[in-house]
Amino acid sequence: MRKQQQPLLEVMVNTVERVEIVLPGKVEPEGLELHRGPVPAPAAGQVVVAMEATGVSFAEQQMRRGRYYDQPPFPFVPGYDLVGTVQAVGEGVASGLLGRRVAALTKIGGWASHIALDAADVVEVPDGVGAVDAETAVVNGITAWQMLHRKARVRAGQTVLVHGANGGVGSILVQLALAAGADVIGTASTRHHDGLRALGVTPVDYRSGNVSARVRALAPRGVDAVFDHVGGEGIVDSWRLLAPGGTLVSYGTAATRDDQGSGSLPVLKLLGRVWLWNALPNGRRAYFFNVWAGRAYAKNRFRARLRSDLTQVFTALQRGEITAKVAAEIPLARAAEAMRLAESGTVAGKVVLVP
């Protein structure tokens, strides 16, 4: 069946067909396209998931500009992660998964009403955790958990700096760090400071122009870990703020989001700096975090680690150690509106697309 392009604002009422949002090229959000087609059938080892919630992350913002460092050629369906219910299972997949709510990291493909996935790539969502709440904790939660516990190995009594503490990853990261017993300094615009203080975070206005001086005043010996999604030249300041034995974890290049040219160059520059800093005999460490690291050459190990860590994140959500921070729930057909909102810099938490 040939897919047909439809206007984005068309109401999706037919549940027996697949609806997807396609990124056709470097376009403004209004250039996203709504396509319809048949619901996929699961191949051996696969499940078909009916999407209940998917998110708008920084990755999709970069992809629409052609600046995500390993995105596929246009056109494609964006969507870095999703939560949904298993609707069908393929040969070799336990029938007990039918009807279960699951989560998955997808990198692309999540902005669709139905998606076929390898059964080994889905993680069951615990009972009592809603789809939208769970969605806020998939890519954001796994990124925060692995950076905090697998890279920086933050311990009680340490002090950490989280840039963008009100954002999707940052808001989970500060809560996990607090739960680990760390003292947290978080950068954010002033309108988010009261919310951060209520959590127990010491806020710093990133627009004040003297972020490093403010952090130094709060932590004269330096901080034990910095989590930096901004990149660009500011990454040097993050490195200099580390205490002896501290760890810098870089996980994005937000500073170069609107630049022209190669989307790989900012990442390559970061990797070069990380290599150089780690070669210096000063006891400090730097990482460029990639949630997909290891999948290409150790898929089973990658899957086991993802399942273990995402289960820990969902458990933290159940216990109230982290709370779901939803900026907005917007229907999939209004993906352009959701993208505009996510890119506006005016919201706290995650913009979630729902069927």
Residue pairs with C-beta under 8 A, 6 or more apart in sequence:
1 37
1 38
2 37
3 35
3 36
3 37
4 35
4 36
4 37
5 22
5 33
5 34
5 35
6 33
6 34
6 35
6 36
7 34
8 21
8 30
8 32
8 33
8 34
8 333
8 334
8 335
8 336
9 333
9 334
10 34
10 333
11 333
12 19
12 113
12 331
12 332
12 333
12 355
14 36
15 113
16 39
17 36
17 37
17 38
17 39
18 36
18 37
18 38
18 39
18 40
18 112
18 113
18 114
19 34
19 35
19 36
19 112
19 113
19 332
19 333
20 34
20 35
20 36
20 37
20 77
20 111
20 112
20 113
21 32
21 33
21 34
21 35
21 77
21 78
21 79
21 111
21 112
21 332
21 335
22 32
22 33
22 34
22 35
22 75
22 76
22 77
23 32
23 60
23 63
23 64
23 74
23 75
23 76
23 77
23 78
24 31
24 32
24 33
24 74
24 75
25 31
25 66
25 74
25 75
26 64
26 65
26 66
26 74
27 64
29 64
29 335
29 336
29 337
29 339
29 340
29 343
30 336
31 336
32 64
32 335
32 336
32 339
33 75
34 333
34 335
39 48
39 87
39 113
39 114
40 48
40 114
40 115
40 116
41 48
41 88
41 90
41 116
42 48
42 88
42 89
42 90
42 93
42 116
43 90
43 91
43 116
44 90
44 91
44 92
45 90
45 91
45 92
45 93
45 118
45 119
45 120
46 89
46 90
46 93
46 116
46 117
46 118
46 119
47 86
47 87
47 88
47 89
47 90
47 93
47 97
47 102
47 116
47 117
47 118
47 119
47 122
48 86
48 87
48 88
48 89
48 114
48 115
48 116
48 117
49 82
49 84
49 85
49 86
49 87
49 102
49 104
49 114
49 115
49 116
49 117
49 122
50 84
50 85
50 86
50 87
50 113
50 114
50 355
51 82
51 83
51 84
51 110
51 112
51 113
51 114
51 115
51 332
51 355
52 82
52 83
52 84
52 85
52 101
52 131
52 132
52 135
52 354
52 355
53 82
53 83
53 84
53 131
53 132
53 134
53 135
53 329
53 352
53 353
53 354
54 79
54 81
54 82
54 83
54 110
54 111
54 135
54 332
54 352
54 353
55 79
55 80
55 81
55 82
55 110
55 135
55 136
55 138
55 139
55 140
55 168
55 350
55 351
55 352
55 353
56 335
56 338
56 339
56 341
56 342
56 350
56 351
56 352
56 353
57 80
57 81
57 139
57 140
57 168
57 342
57 350
58 168
58 229
58 252
58 254
58 257
59 68
59 78
59 80
59 107
59 139
60 78
60 79
60 80
60 339
60 342
61 257
61 339
61 342
61 343
62 68
62 71
62 257
62 263
63 71
63 78
63 108
64 78
64 339
65 257
65 258
65 263
66 74
66 263
67 256
67 257
67 259
67 263
68 263
69 263
69 264
69 267
71 108
71 263
72 108
76 108
76 109
77 108
77 109
77 110
77 111
77 112
78 108
78 109
78 110
78 111
79 106
79 108
79 109
79 110
79 111
79 112
80 105
80 106
80 107
80 108
80 110
80 139
81 103
81 104
81 105
81 106
81 110
81 135
81 138
81 139
82 103
82 104
82 106
82 110
82 115
82 135
82 138
83 101
83 102
83 103
83 125
83 131
83 132
83 134
83 135
83 138
84 101
84 102
84 115
84 131
85 99
85 100
85 101
85 102
86 97
86 98
86 99
86 100
86 102
86 122
87 98
87 114
88 98
89 95
89 97
89 98
89 119
90 119
93 119
94 119
97 119
97 122
100 124
101 124
101 125
101 129
101 131
101 134
102 122
102 123
102 124
102 125
103 122
103 123
103 124
103 125
103 134
103 135
103 138
103 310
103 314
104 110
104 117
104 121
104 122
104 123
104 138
105 121
105 138
105 139
105 142
105 291
105 306
106 115
106 117
107 292
109 115
111 332
111 335
111 353
112 332
113 332
113 355
120 303
121 303
123 306
123 307
123 310
123 311
123 314
125 131
125 134
125 314
126 314
126 315
126 318
128 318
129 314
129 317
129 318
131 354
132 324
132 326
132 329
132 352
132 354
133 317
133 324
133 326
134 314
134 317
134 324
135 350
135 352
136 168
136 172
136 324
136 325
136 326
136 349
136 350
136 352
137 172
137 313
137 314
137 317
137 322
137 324
138 310
139 291
140 168
140 169
140 171
140 172
140 350
141 172
141 310
141 313
141 314
141 316
141 317
141 322
142 291
142 306
142 309
142 310
142 313
143 169
143 251
143 289
143 291
144 169
144 172
144 173
144 176
144 313
145 176
145 309
145 310
145 312
145 313
146 289
146 291
146 309
147 173
147 227
147 249
147 251
147 287
147 289
148 154
148 173
148 176
148 177
148 180
148 225
148 227
149 176
149 180
149 309
150 309
151 247
151 249
151 287
151 289
152 160
152 224
152 225
152 227
152 247
152 249
153 247
154 160
154 177
154 180
154 182
154 224
154 225
155 180
155 181
155 182
156 180
156 181
156 182
157 181
157 182
157 183
158 182
158 183
158 224
158 225
159 182
159 183
159 184
159 185
159 219
159 223
159 224
159 243
160 177
160 182
160 183
160 184
160 185
160 223
160 224
160 225
160 226
160 227
161 184
161 185
161 186
161 187
161 215
161 219
161 223
161 225
161 226
161 227
161 238
161 241
162 170
162 173
162 174
162 177
162 184
162 185
162 186
162 187
162 201
162 227
163 170
163 186
163 187
163 206
163 226
163 227
163 228
163 229
163 230
163 238
164 170
164 187
164 188
164 206
164 229
164 230
164 254
165 171
165 173
165 174
165 184
165 186
165 187
165 188
165 192
165 196
165 201
165 203
166 186
166 188
166 189
166 192
166 195
166 196
166 348
166 349
167 229
167 348
167 349
168 325
168 349
168 350
169 229
169 251
170 186
170 188
170 227
170 229
171 325
171 348
171 349
172 313
172 322
172 325
173 227
174 184
174 186
174 196
174 199
174 201
175 199
175 316
175 321
175 322
175 323
176 316
176 321
176 322
177 184
178 184
178 199
178 200
178 201
179 316
179 321
179 322
182 224
183 202
184 200
184 201
184 202
185 201
185 202
185 203
185 204
185 215
185 218
185 219
185 223
186 196
186 201
186 202
186 203
186 204
187 203
187 204
187 205
187 206
187 211
188 196
188 203
188 204
188 205
188 206
189 205
189 206
189 207
190 203
190 205
190 207
192 203
192 348
193 203
193 205
195 348
196 202
196 203
197 203
202 218
204 211
204 214
204 215
204 218
205 211
205 214
208 214
211 237
212 237
212 240
212 241
215 223
215 241
216 222
216 241
219 241
219 243
221 243
222 241
222 242
222 243
222 244
222 246
223 241
223 242
223 243
223 246
224 242
224 243
224 245
224 246
224 247
225 242
225 246
225 247
225 248
225 249
226 238
226 239
226 241
226 242
226 246
226 247
226 248
226 249
227 249
227 251
228 234
228 235
228 238
228 248
228 249
228 250
228 251
228 252
229 250
229 251
229 252
229 254
230 252
230 253
230 254
230 255
231 250
231 252
231 253
231 254
231 255
231 256
231 266
231 270
232 253
232 255
232 256
232 266
233 255
234 255
235 248
235 250
235 270
235 273
236 273
238 248
238 250
239 248
239 273
239 277
239 284
239 286
242 248
242 284
244 282
244 283
244 284
245 283
245 284
246 284
246 285
247 284
247 285
247 286
247 287
248 277
248 284
248 285
248 286
248 287
249 286
249 287
249 289
250 270
250 274
250 286
250 287
250 288
250 289
251 288
251 289
253 266
253 267
253 270
255 266
256 266
259 266
267 288
270 288
271 288
273 286
274 286
274 287
274 288
277 284
277 285
277 286
278 285
278 286
292 302
294 301
294 302
294 305
295 302
313 322
316 322
317 323
317 324
324 349
325 348
325 349
325 350
326 349
326 350
326 352
327 341
327 342
327 347
327 348
327 349
327 350
327 351
327 352
328 338
328 341
328 347
328 351
328 352
329 352
329 353
329 354
330 337
330 338
330 341
330 351
330 352
330 353
330 354
331 353
331 354
331 355
332 353
332 354
332 355
335 353
338 351
338 353
341 347
341 351
342 351
